Amino acid sequence: AYGVYRKLLRDSAGIESGSVRSVYSNSVLEHVREPERALSEIQRVLMPGGVFIFTVPVKRYEKDLEQYFGKWYSGLINGLSYHHNMFEPGVWKRMVEQSGLAVEELVHYQPGWFTFYDYMLRFFSDRSLGTLVPGIGRRVLDRYRNQLLDMVGRSVSDTKESGGNILIVAKKCV
């Protein structure tokens, strides 16, 4: 509707093997019923040297939600979000490698404190408190923009070995 895509496909069947330079997936694979099949298909369409970059929430995200909001709420959020694949980072790395791609980088981000604030800010959305106080979410974002941007930056720089999400950069071997 916005004219940003030249072509949309229902599946990858029409994409020639080895014809794609890069694939980017932002928080998608956790929803896919057969992630191994999706990874295999991504490997198929990538050209030699092609890059696959993706982000996914991992088991830590589920644990952080549970720590701050309880097991019931964590289960509710992950269920409503259709998170089928809340794996440990090592499992994602292994699955990528088994599909025939070489993992070049794995970056952890989103420490527990960020998950807490992320969900607290959702209470200001149009579907929550915003139904009673229209525009409150926008006012909060505008008022605290600099602090929120700083938090986003720190959600990456402050996370070393364990975060609620990971970013993986993989390459198709020649």
N, C-alpha and C positions, 0 to 999 in steps of 0.2 A: 504494500500500500504506500510505503514511503519512497519506493524507487531506489533503495540502496543495494538491492541484489539484482544482478544481471540474469541469474538463472537459479532456481531452486529445484532440488531433486528430492524425491521421496526416499530414495536409497542410493547406494553407490554402484548399483549394477551397470549403469550407463557410463561410469568413469573407467577409462582405459587404464590397465595396469601400468605402473611406473610413470604416470603422467602428471602427478601433482608435486609441486615443490615444497609445500608446507601445509600442515593441518594444525589448527588451533582449536582447542576444546576447553571452554571455561566452565567448570563445575557441571559436567554432563555425564561422565562415565559412571558416577555413583548412582545414576538413575537407570542405567542400561541393564536389562535382564541378563545378557550374555556378554560381559565385558571382554572376555577372551576373543570372542568372535569379532567384536568391534575393533579390537586392537589388531587382529589378523587382517581385517579389511583395510584398515588404515595403512598397515605395512604394505599391502598389495598395491594400493594406489599411489604410494609415495615413489618418486623416482630415486635412483641411487644418490645418496647424499642428502635426500630430502629430510626435512625436520618436522617432528611432531612435538608440539608444546601443549601441555594440558595441566589443569588444576583439578584437584578433587579434595573434598573433606575426607579426613581419615578417622580412625577409631578414637583418637584423642579429642576430636570435636564432640563426639557423643559423650565422652567422659566429662568434658568441661561443662557441657549443658547439664549433665547430671549433678556435678558438684555444685553449681550455682542455683539450679532451679529444681533439682530432684529427678529421680529416675523416671517418674511418670511423665513429667514435662519433656524430658529428653526423648523418651519413646514417642510421645505425641508429635514433637517437632520432626523427628526423623521419619516417622510414619507419614505425616502430612506432606513431607517433602519428597516422599517416594525414594528415600535413600536405601537402595538395595545392597550397595557394596561399600560398607564402611570398614575398609581393610586397614591394616597396618601399612606404613610406607614401604617396608620391605616386600610385602606381598605385591603391591603395585609395581615396584621395580622388577621383581621376578616375572610378573605377567608380561610386562613390556619387553623384557629380554627374551622370553619364550616366544613372543610373536615375531622375533627376528630383528628387533630394533636395539640399538646400543644406547643405554642411558648415559648421557653426558653430564647431566646435572640434576640434582634433587634438592630443592630448597623448601625448608619448613617455614611456615608463617602462620599467623593468628594464634598468639598465646591465649591462655584461658581468660585473662582479664579483658581481652578484646572481644571474645565471644560474649562475655557478660554485658559489656557496654553495647555491643551490636544488638543484642536482644532487648536490652532496656530501651534503646532508641526506637525500636519497632513499636513500642507502646504509644509513640507520638504519631504513628501513621494514620492515614485516612480511614483505615479499617479498624482502628482501635480508639484511642482518646480523640483522634481527629474527627470522629463522628459526632462527638459532643462539643468540641472546640475546633471548628473548621480552620485549617491553615496553621495549626499549632506546630505540626511537623516542619513545615517550611520555615517558620519563625525560629525554631530551635536550631535547625541546620544553619540558617543565616547568622544567628547570634553566636554560635560556637564553631563556625566554619574553620578557623585557624587551628583551634584545639583538636577538632575532629581530623583534619588533614594530618596534623602531627601524630595523632594516634594511629592512623593508617600507616604512616611511615615507620613508626616504632613497632607496629605489628609484624613487620618484616625484619627490621634491624635487631629487635630484642629477642627474636626467636632463633635459637641455635640448633638444637637437636630434636626438638619436639614442638609441633604446633598442631592446631586443629585442621590445617590444610597443608597441602604440598603442591609445589609446581615441579613438573618433570619436563626436562628437555631431552628428547631422544632423537637419534639420527638413523636413517636407513643405511646400513653398510653397503659399500660399493660392491 
